[in-house]
Amino acid sequence: MNKKRETTPPTTPDGSGTPGRRFGAWASLPGTVKAAVWWWGAMTVIVLGFSIAAFGNFGLVPGGGDRVGLLMIGILLAALTLMIGWGTGRLWLGHLAGRALLTTFGLIGGLPLLLRGPRLMLPALGLLIGVVLLWLPASQRYFKPQAKAARLARKRMKP
């Protein structure tokens, strides 16, 4: 009567029998989203480097107005690093919220920089290339079911 129930071990979609470890939705992400994750990860590291440089220069500059400016730019860049990193993490998990955050940040940051002249063209192009990767056709197909579900949820919430 107290027989143990036999269960079959979980298998992977390819039927190999070894489930392995998956981090988020990485295996199911299309190549464009994977490229966007790497791109935005690199942007996170770059912004972190500028933040560390600002804090480092804050320590080197003697007292004055420049010192406060370096502290504030370091704090701003640290906050941007956290925001881009969070969006990249959400994108790595395959969440629509990551794409929305990074698109918003990329457009709000990239377009004004692009229009400021040739000196800021490189950071602007870095942000805008990241946005383009998020909106290529393969990326749109991947996020389409999530976008439909979010749209339906918003319609149900309306009075």
Summary of the structure (lengths in Angstrom):
residues: 159
radius of gyration: 21.7
end to end distance: 55.2
largest distance: 82.6
contacts: 405
relative contact order: 0.11
helix: 74%
strand: 0%
